[in-house]
């Protein structure tokens, strides 16, 4: 990992400095900025007499690498190195140790930037709650730990600090660097993205901003300068800033509160004062960390809520547009209704006659089954439709086990291509037939809308069927295969029974569809389970589609008809027309069943290329 980081630093950090004057200028500017913030940290360390309460240069360096690129890390290293050189006498040991300390700072920043880019991407790490916690784990926990480890080892190995205090040195270094990142990095990130919006807010709410800043400074000064424990009053003020002035205003106030609290604690004022200066500083740093993290999470929640409201508004606008479009379609439908009055009159007569017969029988359930059966028969492809398919000889057969079945097959043509579908709903009867009708309508609608992608086609059908099955509270699903034929090629997708291919030379091939899809209506999303294969179809080749009502048909000895028997019969009659092959198979299945009860719907589709 270290090798990859160093390679990235060389390729994207040092090399741009040799090819771009702008990169050199940016690195120099960042060097000066990091030098100033490093000197501030060292100055606070001098006041404390021990260690810096926070190291703002770490946050500045991290933001530079995140927003500007890895050549900013070179400027960060130089700024840190110069700050170390100007703090101690210029000796060989001090120079080497200063370089190592700067390297530790730079290494932690580069690693944090690299990990943040991989986990968060190009978006700001302050906009989502999940990204906030990634930022804390990577930039506030892991990166300072690397910096503290390299720096503590450098100081101990050089003899500048005794090994006896290595643990204390490491923990103090880690906390100060972590606080510097947690407080200053969000400030720079927020101002880089939201400075213009903050200026607009200040122009509109300048008086409110002045009151807010005044109250924050007064409460902080009273808490950490006068010794009155009213730090809890800062919380509503920071919440006020989050809702009214966004991330740029809130992070600025967090920096103000952090500086006042830490400096006050160092000087011996505030609610965190204990007998041990180190313990007092640790409590103050904990307060700063909690306040900063709480504000960051609150800002992320507010941002996500605003984004959700924006998406909701957009969805509402789209809904209104859809309603307008539906209204226009309805108006067009009214015109078409007037043109088809004659067809509706005929259909009305048929329905009226059927209603009279149903009332006479006084059997409500029988009436529902009869209507379903007729609808099922009405939507089956007609022979004159099949005859229009120029390149294929097609024959279809479906016989339900009860009044209505759950098998589905259809042959549709669109723009020179042929869409063939076959499916089997679990069980049979009214509920299964209703789902079959839903599938037929979904296929026809998607085809009419020009959907050609098999994955989207099956995914859309599945979503529609799943939603309706859940609404109807049914334990139903179906296997469904869709075939697209065009110019001598058959594209197959979806999971169903094996597809039988009989070549013109008599070769038999059984195509397994197990890996091409997933049962429809079982789960809400099957997008990752759909696949497609393409099969060349030559003249004289025969394709046979069927449901398990054929292969699992039983005779009086409980023997199944079976796939092998079906293949044999098709192969024997493959020289005939599609209708002859279909008739031969159905007759053979009926002979096998004899007088035994039919348990499942029987569906057979035969395709033969002319």
Secondary structure by P-SEA (a helix, b strand, c coil): caaaaaaaaaacccccccccaaaaaaaaaaaaaaaaaaaaaaaaaaaacccccccaaaaaaaaaaacccaaaaaaaaaaaaaaaaaaccccaaaaaaaaaaaaaaaaaaaaaaaaaaaacccccccccaaaaaaaaacccccaaaaaaaaaaaaaaaaccccccaaaaaaaaaaaaaaaaaaccaaaaaaaaccaaaaaaaaaacaaaaaaaaaaaaaaaaaacccccccaaaaaaaaaaaaacccaaaaaaaaaaaaaaaaaaaaacccccccccaaaaaaaaaaaaaaaaaaaaaaaaaaaaaaaaaaaaaaaaaaaaaaaaaaaaaaaaaaaaaaaaaaaaaaaaaaaaaaaaaaaaaccaaaaaaaaaaaaaaaacccaaaaaaccccbbbbbbbbccccccccccccccccbbbbbbbccccccaaaaaaaaaaaaaaaaaaaaccccaaaaaaaaaaaaaaaaaaacccbbbbbbbbbbcccbbbbbccccbbbbbcccbbbbbbbcccccccccccccccccbbbbbbbbcccbbbbbbccccccccccccccccaaaaaaaaaaaccccaaaaaaaaaaaaaaaaccccccbbbbbbbbbcc
